[in-house]
Amino acid sequence: MTIALDRRHFLASASTAFLLACNRNENTMTDTTFETLGLIERRSPELDMLIDKDAPIEVLADGFKWTEGPTWDARRGRLIFSDIPNNRVHTWTEADGLGVLLDPAGEPNGDVDEFAAPGTNGLFYESGTDSILICNQDGRSVDRLALESGERERLVAGFDGAKFNSPNDVIRSSDGAVWFTDPPYGLKDGETSSGRELDVKGVYRLSSDGRLDQLITDMTFPNGLALSPDEKHLYVSQSDPNAPVLRRFAVNADGTLSGGEVWLDTSTELNDDNPGLPDGMALDTQGCVWATGPGGVWITAPSGEILGRIYTGKATANCAFGDDGSTLYMTATDTLLRVRTAVTGAFFS
């Protein structure tokens, strides 16, 4: 099924999208009316159970270089996200607008790796420890930052004696294991970097007892990842223009993976009107996958059926549910966006 898009409406909205929250000064946001962009594409009537087709896509802040890694700090009621090239980690709340959590974001744990581009990528809030997991490009590592004390530790920085390429996205399962992807995007010269020590662009699992396993070795550019609500499946995106897909793996009792079938193939959608590749994602309590891809965020049912798309018209890197679980925040190129949903994000219930 194809859907006609009102591109004139989108372009007019996008060209005027601006928000005073980009001002780094503190200000009050409670009475702010936000600019909007894009539209909700409905490809199945089932989408109506997840999101209103007329829901506005609000521009909360802009003026960044490349936003990534959104995660919801439930204790403080705020979003935390990365602006990678500017080497900052930001916060955003309805009341206070934009803030800065880390500046610089990537380098506090020792020397900056000479081959690494600065900044942080994926983030993940751990409610039990009141910490965030950080994909640290500067250190080519996964770190943990305690939000109350500010203490930061490096959890892992290599596999079998070799440095990681550049950890990109990170999540945590209920058993305490940390899962992350390791493409070379955070290296100054990317895939051709002379500093690469691992040929594999892998997906890893760091168990709570410190064991590190390399779980996936056959993906060209693994990027975003997310677990299903029951943690029986792991979804991993591949940001490869020649194979822009989302794969689904079964999680076995011992933490290993099996399967790996293609869940979503976006190759036919790549064109100038649909910038971006499969990247970060989030799941809702119904098991639907909200995955970034060409043109915005793709919404698929647990069966794999495409239900619709949040069309931002921007390369949209990542997304996360926040507030009471019924708001989807999106990091899209130089902007921070949100849209209200009719379903709650997984792990909020």
Salt bridges, closest charged atoms under 4 A:
GLU41 OE1 - ARG43 NH2 3.55
GLU41 OE2 - ARG309 NH2 2.87
ASP48 OD2 - ARG42 NH2 2.85
ASP54 OD2 - LYS53 NZ 3.45
GLU58 OE1 - ARG338 NE 2.62
ASP73 OD2 - ARG76 NH1 3.18
ASP73 OD2 - ARG78 NE 2.78
GLU94 OE1 - ARG338 NH1 2.60
ASP103 OD2 - ARG88 NE 3.31
ASP113 OD1 - ARG140 NH1 3.13
ASP113 OD2 - LYS163 NZ 2.58
GLU126 OE1 - ARG144 NE 2.69
GLU126 OE2 - ARG172 NE 3.01
ASP130 OD2 - ARG75 NH1 3.38
ASP130 OD2 - ARG76 NH2 2.65
ASP143 OD2 - ARG152 NH2 3.06
ASP143 OD1 - ARG154 NE 3.78
GLU148 OE1 - ARG76 NH2 3.29
GLU153 OE2 - ARG144 NH1 3.74
ASP175 OD2 - ARG205 NH2 2.83
GLU191 OE2 - LYS201 NZ 2.43
ASP213 OD1 - ARG211 NE 2.88
ASP218 OD1 - ARG247 NH1 3.23
GLU261 OE2 - ARG248 NE 3.22
GLU269 OE2 - ARG43 NH1 3.77
ASP323 OD2 - ARG340 NH1 3.14
ASP334 OD1 - LYS314 NZ 2.89
